[in-house]
């Protein structure tokens, strides 16, 4: 097996120091050496390099019983920034954050589903440039843009492969073009995967994050990491067939989950039942005031949705499920109907009851996952190869 290069080892050691300081808040050089297992000279060399890059700074002095007080070091949270963009279609959001993930700028707008590729690109460039101007940040300070799309994606080429809306983005070089126009690296990922990164879940807890939007997406979070699968598209639940004779989906197949239970499906089913159009939020509100058509449409969606969630729990053996972007709290009839359907479809199978809860993100916060992805990459520790026996 090939040995690790000196560059890789240095990057790994640097990551150890940075993450130690990040976790502790402040540390002395001696504490860094003890916490990482690195030698003091190695830590001193790394700290000097990080200071020159403005990644860490001297934040004060540590108490000492005798002798000189040692310097304390902390992460300079404004040394680098990250941008997250979340596109649902039509809703779109952007956040610019510091290294702690705290938002320094937020924006929410709408993208027409029939917008051209150039229109979408121009809008994204405008929003990024507006964020940089407002926060008084230059592009060189931004580590990257995490762009979440409602699509199966090719992570190697930063392109959307399949979409059921915003068709202009299909196989378009949106990542490359946005990079060229902004001079900021771009990483394209599935929107649900990024949303899950920003969700405030209990640490050390595995969970299923379901993005309930114009479509329906899923992220399986194991050991605090999103399982991406072999191509980066694990959890494309919206286009799993749940009723072979069901309604025609925008993807061309029949009975896809999102053709039956998504916000778009609920709006269409309500219009058919009530004879009038109403947006999804209005339908939720009508259900709180005994609106018969609203309750019937939501109950039907909840029955199918609960069945799909129960199947996911059985497949993954993960019992915590977070419903993101549902638009209502856990006391709403729609949420309680979903929970009841999950309970009915798991009662004879599971040894403990599933735990469902509504996601805590809203508005521009949905874009935080894209920024969190970029921050995680910045703090990631390079993988070291173990030396083979006899080598």
Secondary structure, 3 states (H helix, E strand, C coil): CCCCCHHHHHHHHHHHHHHHHHHHCCECHHHHHHHHCCCHHHHHHHHHHHHHCCCEEEEEECCCCCCCCCEEEEECCCCCEEEEEEECCCEEEEEEECCCCCEEEEEEEECCCCCCHHHHHHHHHHHHHHHHHHHCCCHHHEEEEEEEECEEEECCCCEEEEECCCHHHECCCHHHHHHHHHCCCEEEEEHHHHHHHHCCCCCCCCEEEEEECCCEEEEEEECCEEECCCCCCCCCHHHCECCCCCCECCCCCECEHHHHHCHHHHHHHHHHHHCCCCCHHHHHHHHHCCCHHHHHHHHHHHHHHHHHHHHHHHHHCCCEEEEECCCCCCCCHHHHHHHHHHHHHHCCCCCCCCEEEECCCCHHHHHHHHHHHHHHHHHCCCCCCCCCCCC
